[in-house]
Amino acid sequence: MRVFAICQDELVIRTLDEVLVPSFEVDFLVENKQLARRLHEAGLEITAGDPRRLDTYIKADITPTTCFIVEDNGRRSIRKIVAALRNAGGTLVYVLHTAPPAVRQRAAEGLKADFPDLAHFDISELIRPTLVTELSRSMTRARVQQYQRYFADADRVLILLHNDPDPDALASGLALRNLLRRTKTTAIIGAIQGVTRPENLRMANMLDIQVEAVTPALLQEFERIATVDVQPHYFGGILDRADLVIDHHPEQPGYSAVFKDIRADYGSTCTILTEHLRAVDVNISERTATAMLYAIKSDTLFFARHTNRVDLEAFTFLYPLADAALIRKMEGAEITMERLDYVTRASQGGILREQVFSAFIGEAPREDFVPYTADFFLQLEDVKWTIVAGIVNNCLIVSVRNIGYSRNAGEFVKRWFAEIGNAGGHRAMAKAVVPIERFREKYGNIQGPDITARIADMAEQFLHEPTADKRREPVPR
């Protein structure tokens, strides 16, 4: 999110930089070249230029979602500055008043006739969290309104989920359809491989979330395609472009998108969509709120894994709107005899070494048995990492879990599997999908116990390697 601040006073510039960074990408424009040089040397993003000229903003490569803050110190009119911003396409313009209250009031009233939609702040508000909150809400509102307009004239819309979608994907699809103001006939929620896990089927059935099967050939029939809780690279070349991408996994290359909102520090895609819904004041039905609340609980393990302050805020907002009794019913009992079979396999053949549990569970009919087993063994005393692999449809599926404050699980799977398959994730959870023949080409034609041993060796080597920070430390003399 980018903020372009037009300021002339060094104290104001330094205060804005302190308040807004790192929540926003902040650039400053000043007229005084000496001030610009001094602040640039201090490490601030500063441009010197005439704030009243249109070409100043065209050169700055602004977009419709750029937020502008114009300092009004009361010493000279900012009318020409605001006019230039408007002519350059600026729509989100805030006036920051640093003059005495009486001067501020006259200035605001003078601007109101020509620019009635300007927002106004006093310098005192910089020390309050309301400024960041208001800017975030405004920028999210602008982003949502843009993609709403872009999707409005399309006859056929696809909201595409990842294979075997989980609660976060299912609820995100429902929330986005609500944001686009569409029904299940005008915006299909689809997946190339449908829902199979028992608890996810239970959720889909109880909340009447229909996930339609989509083939690669059918993708060409939709005028607009949005992906939620997944990015197009996941589909292995089938989809190299999307109209909208909303996801909480780390951003990946290899595709283009008209609009995207990717926030890897969020614990759930539904948290992002809660902000989208709130920003444009969309009425959230009990059904949608229930799905989203359940998804946030599920993806964060009830705030025990990869949780951000915003996840807690979204949960607090959705809770009174949701059906808590229905959520308890959806959660139900997740332990089945079929799942226990794979837990038993892992227990019998697994290796526990230096608080890392590694196991290969063999072939499985469904992918969910692998992450379930990894989650199960993370509950054991003295286990801080679990790395569980299994073969599903001729692909090696590797699920990695850890307690969250040690080395990065996403870096582990990229270190060993990114060159031969898809690999990525967060600090506390990650996944790799590798064609089994490519795995054996690189690591040898190993079977059963040898795969377990190889994974354990990978973990030991990775966890004993120095981190990037440690590698940069000077060697003591």
Protein Blocks (a to p, Z undefined) as FASTA:
>chain_A
ZZddddfbfklmmmmmmmmpckbccddddfblklmmmmmmnopacddddfkbfklmmmno
pafklccddddehlaccklmmmmmmmnopabdcdddfbdfklmmmmmmmmmmmmmmbccd
dfklmmpcklmmmmmmmmmmmmmmmmmmmmmmpmbdcddddehiafklmmmmmmmmmmno
pafkloccddfbdcfbfklmmmmmmnopacddddfklmmmpfbdcdehiafklnnomamc
dfbdcdfbdcdehiacfbdcddfkbcbfklmmmmmmmmnopacdfklmmmmmmmmmmmno
noigopafklmmmmmmmmmmpcfklmmmmnmpmbdfklmmmmmmmmmmmcceehiacdde
bjafbfklmmmmmmmmmmpghiabdcddddeehiacdddddehiaccfklmmmmmmmmnm
ccdddfkbccddddfklmmmmnopaefjlmmmmmmmmmmmmmmpccfklmmpccdZZ
